[in-house]
Amino acid sequence: MKDSWLVTVPFPEPTAPAASRTEVFLRYLAFLRGNLAAKLRGLPADELRASRLPTGWTPLELVKHLTFVERRWLEWGIEGVAVPDPWGDLKNDRWYVAPAETLDDLLGEFERQAARSDAIIARHDLDDVGAPGERWNGQPPATLERVLFHLLQEYARHLGHLDIVAELAGGPTGELVLGRRRGLRAAHQAAHLGAQVRELRQFLGRDLLAR
């Protein structure tokens, strides 16, 4: 496995002192973002645009979606910025990545969005209410704290989805922390599972995952 997927963000241990609740949110967001990027970089290149699941989404579409999720909730929702094409991760109501968009392109924009998001979080109190506007679909705007809880569950859910894909593809899974410590063990388990699946295919003479 290439070094490009190594993680440098420490796990946000619940026992680690934090100066504020905002700092706790920022730590978890940084850790989850780092895991997402690491898992994408750990996937074989031909898996990035492929779908392993019946729902049809691809890993590249996932990172683009999460970039826009942060943009919609924090820039558009909390600060009321006039975001151009806030639903730019969708086409015909499905996640979409153009053929020319690469992993480096998408991760670059993901990181830039993360920096903008962190700046928004830092300059607001958790009790601050979002700016009235179309983001809220006619409902009262939520507080920053409620939005951050929503973002964390969105990341956790989608990282679980990505773990399934990475496990089938032989990529890194689980909680990747500070280099290879947990990642290599998870990658080894995924590779072992892949070998078992290949043996089972050969034994039955058919592609089980295509059913």
Secondary structure, DSSP 8 states (H G I E B T S, - for coil): --GGG-B-S----TTS--S-HHHHHHHHHHHHHHHHHHHHHHS-GGGSS---STT---HHHHHHHHHHHHIIIIIIIIS----SSTTTTEETTEE---TT--HHHHHHHHHHHHHHHHHHHHTS-TT-B--SSGGGTTS---BHHHHHHHHHHHHHHHHHHHHHHHHHHT---S---TBTTTHHHHHHHHHHHHHHHHHHHHHHTS-GGG-
